């Protein structure tokens, strides 16, 4: 006796004449494609929202750089000619650092009209970062200057040597500046590191306005 194989029959919608009706199937496919497009669009919008800078009225506001993509950084960061691959040892993060020396006495820095940074008047500005120095340098400083109409309105400095520095390795620093309503929205703020002509390397700056 021959065995009869079970055959599964696929039933497709048919009209009264016995012909296949693809309209219900096409409707379902169109609905599925529409749902997929909506899902993809929502994901893209979420990614774009994540890339947006924080609102200016949020406290604190933080500006930062790791020196890795200075060519892509917004115009707020200046003096990118000082950014090079770490010539000795390793960078604190990535491969690039800002080098101050006899040619470039000022580091890669932050320069911006204050009204474009925050919408509030901060009580303080804190500059965090890392410094690597091959020799003792009592003049290592973080400079905060404020200009209006190309005239200096405020000049503050913080000597990094107030914290013990170990030569030939990365040292963290934290420079705090008390502002007390000394800046208006039209002032130009410039923050950078200074080495008085001696070689030092800087990496991973963050500037906190609060």
C-alpha positions, 0 to 999 in steps of 0.5 A: 500500500502506498503511503500518502503524504499529507499536503498542507493547502495554503488558502488565499482570499479568492473572489466568487470566480475562484480567482485570487484576491490580493487586495487584502494582502496588499492593504496589510503590507502597506499598513506594515510598511507605514508602521515601520516608517513611523518607528524609524522616524521616531528613532531618528527624532530621539537621536537628534534630540540627544545630540542637541545642546542643553537648554541655556536656562538649565543649571549648570551649563557645561562646555567641554572638549577632549581635543580629539575633533577640534576641526569639528568643534563649534566656533566657541573653541579657538586656537586649534593650532596648539592641538597636536598628538601627544609627543611624549607618553600618552594623552590623558584620553585619546591621542591629542592634547593642547601644547603650550610652549615658547611659540604658543603661550596660550592653549586651546581655549573657549571664547564666546559671547556670554549671551550665547552660553547661558541665559542666567548670571552665574555665581561661579565658573569652574574650569576642570582639566588635566595638565602634564608638565615635564619641568617645574613651572610656577607660571602654569595658570588658567586665565579667564578674561572678559572683554567688551567692545575690544576693551578688557573688563575683567582679568582673573587667573588661577595658578595651577601650582596651588595643587601639588603637581607630579612631573611627567604624569597627568595631574587633574586641576580645578580652577574656580572663579567667583563671578557675582554678576560681573558678566552681562550678555554682551561680554566676550568670555575667553578661558584658556591655559597659560604656561609663560613660554614653558612646555606643558600639555593640557587635555580634557577641559570642561567649563561649568557655569552655575 
